[in-house]
Amino acid sequence: MFDVLVFVYENYWHGDACPELAHLERKLSAVGFDPEEIQDALTWLDDLTLAASGLRPPTPGDAPVSSTPMSDVLAWTPSPHSMRIYSIAEQNHLGASCLGFISFLESSGALSANQRELVIDRAMAATSDPLPLDDLKIIVLMVFWSLGEKPDALVLDELCEDTSGRIAH
């Protein structure tokens, strides 16, 4: 699924440029992706679009957003002094490296609390258990993509660069 998401991100830089799901499915199939992988990715993308619609300001002519659990979560603005407590299921599924990375993005100001919740929602929908950090980075990129936002250059570097060869000093 994540290979499909990377392909979509690379080929449709702006979420608005992405074709409708049926057309996208045909394109992905023509490129050679596995049908099951395509279906998983399209379902994941459709859910992302639905959840992200609660974060975007409405434009004239938008249809009303249906009440979904994620849109209910995004309907409030948390206090800047609030703290996110992760459930046991979230801790087990995301693991220490993903939770640390989310915390890093949020503390650096790259990820708002509402965006964090969207990232966690989409990460929990991923089937890998525990979720690899590289997959979480793709999820973060897709959240920015779905909101029509471009992450800061340093954050983008952190999300896209292979950091396994870095030496801490």
C-alpha positions as CSV (number, residue, x, y, z in Angstrom):
1,M,0.0,0.0,0.0
2,F,2.8,2.5,0.9
3,D,4.4,2.1,-2.5
4,V,1.1,3.1,-4.1
5,L,0.9,6.1,-1.7
6,V,4.4,7.2,-2.6
7,F,3.6,7.0,-6.3
8,V,0.5,9.1,-5.9
9,Y,2.4,11.7,-3.8
10,E,5.3,11.9,-6.4
11,N,3.0,12.1,-9.4
12,Y,0.3,14.3,-8.1
13,W,2.2,16.9,-6.0
14,H,-0.9,18.8,-5.1
15,G,-3.8,16.8,-3.8
16,D,-6.1,18.8,-6.1
17,A,-4.3,17.5,-9.2
18,C,-5.1,13.9,-8.2
19,P,-7.8,12.3,-10.4
20,E,-11.0,10.8,-9.1
21,L,-10.4,7.4,-7.4
22,A,-11.8,5.3,-10.3
23,H,-9.5,7.1,-12.8
24,L,-6.6,6.8,-10.4
25,E,-7.3,3.1,-10.0
26,R,-7.0,2.6,-13.7
27,K,-3.7,4.6,-13.8
28,L,-2.2,2.6,-10.9
29,S,-3.2,-0.7,-12.5
30,A,-1.6,0.4,-15.8
31,V,1.6,1.2,-14.0
32,G,1.6,-2.4,-12.7
33,F,0.6,-2.2,-9.0
34,D,-1.1,-5.2,-7.5
35,P,-4.9,-4.9,-7.5
36,E,-5.2,-5.7,-3.8
37,E,-2.5,-3.1,-2.9
38,I,-4.3,-0.5,-5.1
39,Q,-7.6,-1.2,-3.4
40,D,-6.0,-0.8,0.1
41,A,-4.4,2.4,-0.9
42,L,-7.5,3.9,-2.5
43,T,-9.6,3.0,0.6
44,W,-7.0,4.6,2.8
45,L,-6.8,7.7,0.6
46,D,-10.6,8.0,0.5
47,D,-10.7,7.9,4.3
48,L,-7.9,10.4,4.5
49,T,-9.8,12.8,2.2
50,L,-12.9,12.5,4.3
51,A,-11.0,13.1,7.6
52,A,-9.0,15.9,6.1
53,S,-12.1,17.7,5.0
54,G,-12.7,18.7,8.6
55,L,-9.3,20.5,8.8
56,R,-9.7,22.5,5.6
57,P,-11.7,25.7,5.7
58,P,-14.9,25.3,3.6
59,T,-15.1,26.9,0.2
60,P,-18.3,28.1,-1.4
61,G,-20.1,25.2,-3.0
62,D,-18.7,22.5,-0.7
63,A,-21.1,19.8,0.3
64,P,-21.6,19.6,4.1
65,V,-19.2,17.2,5.8
66,S,-20.9,14.2,7.3
67,S,-20.4,13.5,10.9
68,T,-17.6,11.0,11.2
69,P,-15.6,10.1,14.2
70,M,-12.5,11.9,12.8
71,S,-14.5,15.1,12.0
72,D,-15.8,15.1,15.5
73,V,-12.3,14.9,16.8
74,L,-11.2,17.8,14.6
75,A,-14.2,20.0,15.6
76,W,-12.4,21.3,18.7
77,T,-9.2,23.2,19.1
78,P,-7.0,21.9,22.0
79,S,-5.4,24.2,24.5
80,P,-1.7,24.9,23.7
81,H,-1.0,23.5,27.2
82,S,-2.8,20.2,26.7
83,M,-1.0,16.9,26.5
84,R,-1.9,13.9,24.3
85,I,-2.2,10.6,26.1
86,Y,-1.8,7.6,23.8
87,S,-3.9,4.6,24.4
88,I,-2.3,1.2,24.9
89,A,-3.4,0.2,21.4
90,E,-1.8,3.3,19.9
91,Q,1.4,2.8,21.8
92,N,1.6,-0.8,20.7
93,H,0.7,-0.1,17.0
94,L,2.9,3.0,16.6
95,G,5.9,2.0,18.8
96,A,8.4,4.3,20.5
97,S,10.1,5.5,17.3
98,C,6.8,6.7,15.7
99,L,5.5,8.3,18.8
100,G,8.9,10.1,19.3
101,F,8.8,11.3,15.7
102,I,5.2,12.6,16.1
103,S,6.3,14.4,19.3
104,F,9.3,15.9,17.5
105,L,7.1,17.2,14.6
106,E,4.6,18.7,17.0
107,S,7.1,20.3,19.4
108,S,8.9,21.8,16.4
109,G,5.7,23.4,15.2
110,A,5.6,21.4,12.0
111,L,2.4,19.6,13.0
112,S,-0.6,21.1,14.7
113,A,-2.6,19.1,17.3
114,N,-5.4,18.6,14.8
115,Q,-2.9,17.4,12.1
116,R,-1.4,15.1,14.7
117,E,-4.8,13.5,15.3
118,L,-5.2,13.0,11.6
119,V,-1.8,11.4,11.3
120,I,-2.6,9.1,14.3
121,D,-6.0,8.2,12.7
122,R,-4.4,7.3,9.4
123,A,-1.5,5.5,11.1
124,M,-3.9,3.4,13.1
125,A,-5.6,2.4,9.8
126,A,-2.3,1.0,8.5
127,T,-2.0,-2.8,8.7
128,S,1.7,-3.0,9.8
129,D,2.1,-3.8,13.5
130,P,4.1,-2.1,14.8
131,L,4.2,0.6,12.1
132,P,7.7,1.3,10.7
133,L,8.9,4.8,11.0
134,D,9.4,5.1,7.3
135,D,5.7,4.3,6.8
136,L,4.7,6.9,9.4
137,K,6.8,9.5,7.4
138,I,4.8,8.6,4.3
139,I,1.6,9.1,6.3
140,V,2.7,12.5,7.5
141,L,3.5,13.5,3.9
142,M,0.1,12.3,2.7
143,V,-1.6,14.3,5.5
144,F,0.2,17.5,4.3
145,W,-0.6,16.6,0.7
146,S,-4.3,16.0,1.4
147,L,-4.5,19.4,3.2
148,G,-2.8,21.2,0.2
149,E,0.1,22.2,2.5
150,K,3.8,22.0,1.8
151,P,5.9,21.1,4.8
152,D,8.8,23.4,5.8
153,A,12.0,22.5,3.8
154,L,13.8,21.1,6.9
155,V,10.7,19.0,7.8
156,L,10.4,17.8,4.2
157,D,14.1,16.8,4.4
158,E,13.5,14.9,7.6
159,L,10.5,13.2,6.0
160,C,12.2,12.2,2.8
161,E,15.8,11.7,3.6
162,D,17.2,8.3,4.6
163,T,18.5,9.0,8.1
164,S,19.8,5.5,8.9
165,G,23.4,6.5,7.9
166,R,23.5,9.7,10.1
167,I,25.9,9.8,13.0
168,A,24.8,11.7,16.0
169,H,27.3,14.1,17.5
